[in-house]
């Protein structure tokens, strides 16, 4: 039975919004590499030590090719970054124009001067910029003159109308990062360094011979409110996180220790005043003796993360709405195809590629399928054409156990389309 899969990589790239482009680019790269594993026996090799350690020399002969394919495919996938590490930060930033991912303290002046361009680079990387936009970055007029202790915060929102900056260090789940990682966010690795710079009013930036501290920089851009948070998005069941779920299954106690450490740092400062604090929700409000800038530092959970970042309601569950079949389908198909390739030196995908070289009618149908973004009737036409005209080419030995010929061929076709669209 043929099943039409929901694949993002068969869609026209120019018609995708930012949120989908965040998946399209890394998915496409992964699929292209998986295609190599489907068609080239040498695409993944194991050195002698790996063969011993991974058991390739002792695995039963009847499953040797499957085991080797499984190791090769899964090891590639787990070693490919594929955009996973920064996906959620970029997804947050793509949801509203005031947000940017990866806020470097040393790049604060550039962010405030060019928020749209900074956001574009953060979401699409250097490769997504025009030559003129790259030139703007190269000729940045601001020097970083700090003591070389820079800080990176996952996502920030520059709210010009509200004269506010919101910085959020994101944790995907209540159990992400470990105890040490959670505590360090509050202390010298992240928040403690920023607060140290604010407390000392140290000069960090220079432009045209004039030096600025962090507070002086924000005052120059009319910023009156700086908010810094750790934001925990989900609990262990993928529902919006809460303090209760953090206490039950996360690292709330480590957060609280870090919060208390930061409070002690504030108490030792001669330029900071503690206006209010809540030891349960982990929130503190500060004022400065030398500036009217207001500071808020705390922890946010679930929908409160997006509420503070966007200044409007945005369920964090909406961050998980983009569900496509590209990865699971291509991984499972590649394991099957590589197993058959290692065993018989050919498989469905190689057979299909050879037929595309020799049959113009097939190429036309295949092109129409790609142009339709793998529309179901077009997919059925290609499958029917192949099985009617070339059934002898798709030998039984090339069909994995338990698979139906038309359904499996349809999946191989769709994976290939996702690679080549």
C-alpha positions as CSV (number, residue, x, y, z in Angstrom):
1,X,0.0,0.0,0.0
2,X,1.3,3.4,-1.0
3,X,1.5,6.1,1.7
4,X,2.0,9.8,0.9
5,X,4.5,11.1,3.4
6,X,4.6,14.6,4.8
7,X,8.1,15.7,3.7
8,X,9.3,19.3,4.0
9,X,12.3,18.8,1.7
10,X,10.1,18.2,-1.3
11,X,8.5,21.6,-0.9
12,X,9.6,24.7,-2.9
13,X,12.1,26.4,-0.7
14,X,11.1,29.9,-1.8
15,X,7.6,29.4,-0.5
16,X,8.6,28.4,3.0
17,X,8.3,30.7,6.0
18,X,11.3,31.2,8.4
19,X,10.1,28.6,10.8
20,X,10.1,25.9,8.2
21,X,13.3,27.0,6.6
22,X,15.0,26.3,10.0
23,X,14.1,22.6,9.4
24,X,14.5,22.6,5.6
25,X,18.2,23.4,5.5
26,X,19.6,20.9,8.0
27,X,17.1,18.2,6.9
28,X,18.3,18.6,3.3
29,X,21.9,18.2,4.3
30,X,21.1,15.1,6.4
31,X,19.1,13.5,3.5
32,X,21.8,14.1,1.0
33,X,24.3,12.3,3.2
34,X,21.9,9.5,3.8
35,X,21.5,9.1,0.0
36,X,25.2,8.5,-0.2
37,X,24.9,5.7,2.3
38,X,22.1,4.2,0.1
39,X,24.1,4.1,-3.1
40,X,27.8,3.9,-2.1
41,X,29.2,0.9,-0.2
42,X,32.3,3.0,0.7
43,X,30.3,5.9,2.1
44,X,30.9,4.5,5.6
45,X,33.8,2.3,6.5
46,X,35.0,0.9,9.9
47,X,38.6,0.8,11.0
48,X,40.0,-2.5,12.4
49,X,39.6,-1.3,16.0
50,X,36.0,-0.2,15.5
51,X,35.2,-3.6,13.8
52,X,36.4,-5.4,17.0
53,X,34.9,-2.9,19.5
54,X,31.5,-2.7,17.7
55,X,31.3,-6.4,17.2
56,X,31.3,-6.4,13.4
57,X,33.7,-9.4,13.4
58,X,31.5,-11.6,15.6
59,X,28.0,-10.7,14.5
60,X,26.0,-13.7,13.1
61,X,26.4,-13.8,9.3
62,X,22.6,-13.7,8.7
63,X,22.3,-10.2,10.2
64,X,25.9,-8.9,9.5
65,X,24.8,-6.5,6.7
66,X,21.9,-5.2,8.7
67,X,24.0,-4.6,11.8
68,X,26.7,-2.8,9.8
69,X,24.1,-0.7,8.1
70,X,22.4,0.1,11.4
71,X,25.8,1.2,12.9
72,X,26.8,3.2,9.9
73,X,23.5,5.1,9.5
74,X,22.9,5.8,13.2
75,X,26.6,6.8,13.8
76,X,26.4,9.3,11.0
77,X,23.1,10.8,12.3
78,X,24.3,11.1,15.9
79,X,27.5,12.8,14.8
80,X,25.8,15.3,12.5
81,X,24.9,18.5,14.2
82,X,22.0,19.0,11.8
83,X,21.0,22.3,13.4
84,X,19.5,20.6,16.5
85,X,21.6,22.5,19.0
86,X,20.2,25.9,18.2
87,X,16.9,25.0,16.6
88,X,14.6,26.1,19.5
89,X,16.4,29.4,19.9
90,X,16.1,30.1,16.2
91,X,12.5,29.0,16.3
92,X,11.8,31.5,19.1
93,X,13.6,34.3,17.3
94,X,11.7,33.5,14.0
95,X,8.4,33.9,15.7
96,X,8.6,37.7,16.2
97,X,10.7,40.4,14.5
98,X,12.1,41.9,17.7
99,X,13.9,38.7,18.6
100,X,17.4,37.5,17.8
101,X,19.2,34.2,18.7
102,X,22.7,34.1,20.2
103,X,23.2,37.5,21.7
104,X,26.9,38.1,22.3
105,X,27.7,40.7,24.9
106,X,30.6,41.9,22.8
107,X,28.2,42.5,19.9
108,X,25.6,44.4,21.9
109,X,26.3,47.7,20.2
110,X,26.0,46.1,16.7
111,X,22.7,44.4,17.8
112,X,21.2,47.6,19.0
113,X,22.3,49.5,15.9
114,X,21.3,46.8,13.4
115,X,18.7,44.6,15.1
116,X,17.2,43.3,11.8
117,X,20.5,42.4,10.3
118,X,21.8,40.9,13.5
119,X,18.6,38.7,13.7
120,X,19.1,37.6,10.1
121,X,22.6,36.5,10.7
122,X,21.6,34.7,13.9
123,X,18.8,32.7,12.1
124,X,20.4,32.1,8.7
125,X,24.1,32.3,9.7
126,X,26.7,34.1,7.6
127,X,25.7,32.1,4.5
128,X,22.3,33.8,4.5
129,X,23.7,37.3,4.1
130,X,24.2,39.3,1.0
131,X,27.7,40.6,0.2
132,X,26.7,44.1,1.3
133,X,25.3,42.7,4.6
134,X,28.5,40.8,5.2
135,X,30.4,44.1,4.6
136,X,28.4,45.8,7.3
137,X,29.5,43.2,9.8
138,X,33.1,43.3,8.7
139,X,33.2,47.1,9.1
140,X,31.5,47.2,12.5
141,X,32.7,50.5,14.1
142,X,32.4,49.2,17.7
143,X,35.4,47.8,19.5
144,X,35.1,45.3,22.4
145,X,37.5,46.4,25.1
146,X,36.2,44.2,28.0
147,X,38.5,42.0,30.0
148,X,38.0,39.2,27.4
149,X,35.2,37.6,29.4
150,X,32.4,37.6,26.9
151,X,28.9,36.2,27.5
152,X,26.5,34.5,25.1
153,X,22.8,34.5,25.8
154,X,20.5,32.1,23.8
155,X,17.9,34.7,22.7
156,X,17.1,38.3,23.2
157,X,14.4,40.7,22.4
158,X,15.0,44.4,21.7
159,X,11.7,46.2,22.4
160,X,12.3,49.7,21.1
161,X,8.8,51.1,21.9
162,X,9.0,49.8,25.5
163,X,12.6,50.8,25.9
164,X,13.4,47.4,27.1
165,X,15.8,44.5,26.5
166,X,14.9,40.9,27.5
167,X,17.6,38.3,27.5
168,X,16.7,34.6,28.1
169,X,19.0,31.6,28.5
170,X,16.8,28.7,27.3
171,X,16.5,25.2,28.7
172,X,14.4,22.9,26.6
173,X,13.2,20.7,29.5
174,X,13.3,20.8,33.2
175,X,16.0,18.1,33.2
176,X,18.2,19.7,30.6
177,X,21.8,20.7,31.4
178,X,22.4,19.0,34.8
179,X,22.8,20.5,38.2
180,X,26.1,22.2,37.5
181,X,24.9,23.6,34.2
182,X,21.8,25.1,35.8
183,X,23.6,26.7,38.6
184,X,26.3,28.2,36.4
185,X,23.8,30.1,34.4
186,X,23.2,32.3,37.4
187,X,26.8,32.7,38.4
188,X,30.1,33.5,36.6
189,X,29.2,31.7,33.3
190,X,26.3,34.0,32.4
191,X,24.3,36.2,34.7
192,X,27.0,36.8,37.3
193,X,29.4,38.2,34.7
194,X,26.8,40.6,33.3
195,X,25.9,41.8,36.8
196,X,29.5,42.2,37.5
197,X,30.0,44.4,34.5
198,X,26.9,46.5,35.5
199,X,28.0,46.7,39.2
200,X,31.5,47.9,38.3
201,X,30.4,50.1,35.4
202,X,33.5,49.0,33.6
203,X,34.1,50.3,30.1
204,X,33.4,47.5,27.6
205,X,32.9,49.2,24.2
206,X,34.6,51.9,22.2
207,X,33.5,53.9,19.1
208,X,35.4,56.7,17.5
209,X,37.6,57.0,20.6
210,X,34.8,57.2,23.1
211,X,34.3,54.4,25.6
212,X,31.1,53.1,27.1
213,X,30.1,50.8,29.9
214,X,27.2,48.4,29.3
215,X,24.8,50.7,31.2
216,X,26.0,53.8,29.3
217,X,25.5,51.9,26.0
218,X,21.9,51.1,26.9
219,X,21.3,54.6,28.0
220,X,22.6,55.9,24.7
221,X,20.0,53.7,22.9
222,X,17.2,54.8,25.3
223,X,17.0,51.5,27.2
224,X,15.3,51.9,30.6
225,X,14.7,48.3,31.5
226,X,16.9,45.2,31.3
227,X,15.4,41.8,32.1
228,X,17.5,38.7,32.3
229,X,16.0,35.2,32.7
230,X,16.5,31.5,32.6
231,X,13.6,30.1,30.6
232,X,12.6,26.5,31.0
233,X,10.2,25.5,28.2
234,X,8.9,22.0,28.8
235,X,8.5,19.3,31.4
236,X,9.4,15.7,30.9
237,X,6.1,15.0,29.2
238,X,6.6,17.8,26.7
239,X,3.9,20.0,28.4
240,X,4.7,23.6,29.3
241,X,7.1,23.6,32.2
242,X,6.1,24.8,35.7
243,X,8.0,25.4,39.0
244,X,6.2,22.3,40.3
245,X,7.5,20.1,37.4
246,X,11.0,21.6,37.8
247,X,10.9,20.6,41.5
248,X,9.7,17.1,40.8
249,X,11.7,16.2,37.8
250,X,14.3,18.9,37.1
251,X,17.0,21.0,38.7
252,X,15.0,23.6,40.6
253,X,17.2,23.2,43.7
254,X,20.3,24.0,41.6
255,X,18.6,27.0,40.2
256,X,17.8,28.2,43.7
257,X,21.4,27.8,44.8
258,X,22.5,29.8,41.8
259,X,19.9,32.5,42.5
260,X,21.1,32.8,46.1
261,X,24.7,33.0,44.9
262,X,23.7,35.9,42.6
263,X,21.9,37.6,45.5
264,X,25.1,37.5,47.6
265,X,27.0,39.0,44.6
266,X,24.5,41.8,44.5
267,X,24.7,42.4,48.3
268,X,28.5,42.9,48.0
269,X,28.0,45.6,45.3
270,X,28.2,49.2,46.3
271,X,26.3,50.3,43.2
272,X,23.3,48.0,43.3
273,X,20.2,48.0,45.5
274,X,17.8,45.1,45.9
275,X,14.3,46.4,45.5
276,X,12.4,43.1,45.8
277,X,13.0,39.4,45.7
278,X,11.0,36.2,45.7
279,X,13.0,33.1,46.8
280,X,10.2,30.7,45.6
281,X,9.8,32.0,42.0
282,X,13.4,33.0,41.9
283,X,12.9,36.7,40.9
284,X,14.8,39.8,41.9
285,X,14.5,43.5,41.0
286,X,17.5,45.8,41.2
287,X,18.2,49.5,40.9
288,X,21.5,51.3,40.4
289,X,23.0,54.2,42.4
290,X,24.5,55.8,39.2
291,X,21.7,55.2,36.7
292,X,17.9,55.0,36.3
293,X,18.2,51.7,34.5
294,X,16.0,49.0,36.1
295,X,17.1,45.4,36.3
296,X,15.0,42.2,36.7
297,X,16.6,38.8,36.9
298,X,14.7,35.6,37.4
299,X,13.4,32.2,36.2
300,X,10.5,31.7,33.8
301,X,8.6,28.6,33.0
302,X,6.4,27.4,30.0
303,X,4.2,30.1,28.4
304,X,5.7,32.8,30.7
305,X,8.9,32.5,28.6
306,X,7.3,33.6,25.4
307,X,5.0,36.1,27.2
308,X,8.0,38.0,28.5
309,X,10.0,37.6,25.3
310,X,7.3,38.6,22.9
311,X,5.1,40.7,25.2
312,X,2.1,38.7,24.0
313,X,0.6,35.3,24.5
314,X,2.3,32.6,22.5
315,X,1.9,29.0,23.8
316,X,5.3,27.3,23.9
317,X,3.5,24.1,22.6
318,X,3.2,26.0,19.2
319,X,7.0,25.6,18.9
320,X,6.5,21.9,18.4
321,X,3.8,22.1,15.8
322,X,6.0,21.5,12.8
323,X,6.0,17.7,12.4
324,X,7.5,16.2,9.3
325,X,8.4,12.7,8.2
326,X,11.8,13.4,6.5
327,X,14.1,12.2,9.2
328,X,12.5,9.1,10.5
329,X,11.5,7.9,7.0
330,X,15.0,8.6,5.5
331,X,16.8,7.0,8.4
332,X,14.7,3.8,8.3
333,X,14.8,3.6,4.5
334,X,18.5,4.1,4.5
335,X,19.1,1.3,7.0
336,X,17.1,-1.0,4.7
337,X,18.7,0.2,1.5
338,X,22.2,0.0,2.9
339,X,21.6,-3.5,4.2
340,X,20.5,-4.7,0.8
341,X,23.4,-2.8,-0.9
342,X,26.0,-4.4,1.4
343,X,24.4,-7.8,0.7
344,X,23.7,-7.6,-3.0
345,X,25.6,-4.5,-4.3
346,X,22.4,-3.0,-5.5
347,X,19.0,-1.9,-4.1
348,X,15.8,-0.1,-5.0
349,X,17.4,3.3,-5.0
350,X,20.3,2.4,-7.3
351,X,17.9,0.6,-9.6
352,X,15.7,3.7,-9.7
353,X,18.6,6.0,-10.5
354,X,19.8,3.7,-13.3
355,X,16.3,3.6,-14.8
356,X,16.1,7.4,-14.6
357,X,19.2,7.6,-16.7
358,X,17.8,5.4,-19.5
359,X,14.1,6.3,-19.7
360,X,13.0,9.8,-20.8
361,X,9.3,9.1,-20.0
362,X,10.3,8.1,-16.5
363,X,12.4,11.3,-16.1
364,X,9.4,13.4,-17.2
365,X,7.1,11.7,-14.7
366,X,9.7,12.0,-12.0
367,X,10.2,15.7,-12.8
368,X,6.4,16.2,-12.6
369,X,6.3,14.4,-9.3
370,X,9.0,16.8,-7.8
371,X,7.3,19.9,-9.3
372,X,4.0,18.8,-7.6
373,X,5.8,18.4,-4.2
374,X,5.2,14.7,-4.3
375,X,1.4,15.0,-4.8
376,X,-0.2,11.6,-4.2
377,X,-1.6,11.0,-7.7
378,X,1.7,11.8,-9.3
379,X,3.4,9.5,-6.8
380,X,1.0,6.7,-7.8
381,X,1.7,7.3,-11.5
382,X,5.5,6.9,-11.0
383,X,5.1,3.7,-8.9
384,X,2.6,2.2,-11.3
385,X,4.8,3.0,-14.3
386,X,7.9,1.4,-12.7
387,X,6.1,-1.8,-11.6
388,X,4.3,-2.2,-14.9
389,X,7.4,-1.7,-17.1
390,X,10.3,-2.7,-14.9
391,X,8.9,-5.3,-12.4
392,X,11.8,-7.6,-13.2
393,X,14.3,-5.0,-12.2
394,X,12.9,-4.7,-8.6
395,X,13.9,-8.3,-7.7
396,X,12.4,-10.0,-4.6
397,X,15.9,-10.2,-3.0
398,X,16.0,-6.3,-3.0
399,X,12.8,-6.0,-1.0
400,X,13.3,-6.0,2.8
401,X,11.5,-8.6,4.8
402,X,8.0,-7.6,5.7
403,X,7.7,-4.8,3.2
404,X,5.2,-4.5,0.4
405,X,6.7,-3.8,-3.0
406,X,4.6,-0.8,-4.0
407,X,4.7,0.8,-0.5
408,X,8.4,0.4,-0.1
409,X,9.1,1.6,-3.6
410,X,7.0,4.7,-2.9
411,X,9.0,5.5,0.2
412,X,12.3,5.1,-1.7
413,X,11.0,7.5,-4.4
414,X,9.8,10.0,-1.9
415,X,13.2,10.0,0.0
416,X,15.0,10.5,-3.4
417,X,12.6,13.3,-4.3
418,X,13.4,15.0,-0.9
419,X,17.1,14.8,-1.7
420,X,16.8,16.1,-5.3
421,X,13.9,18.6,-5.1
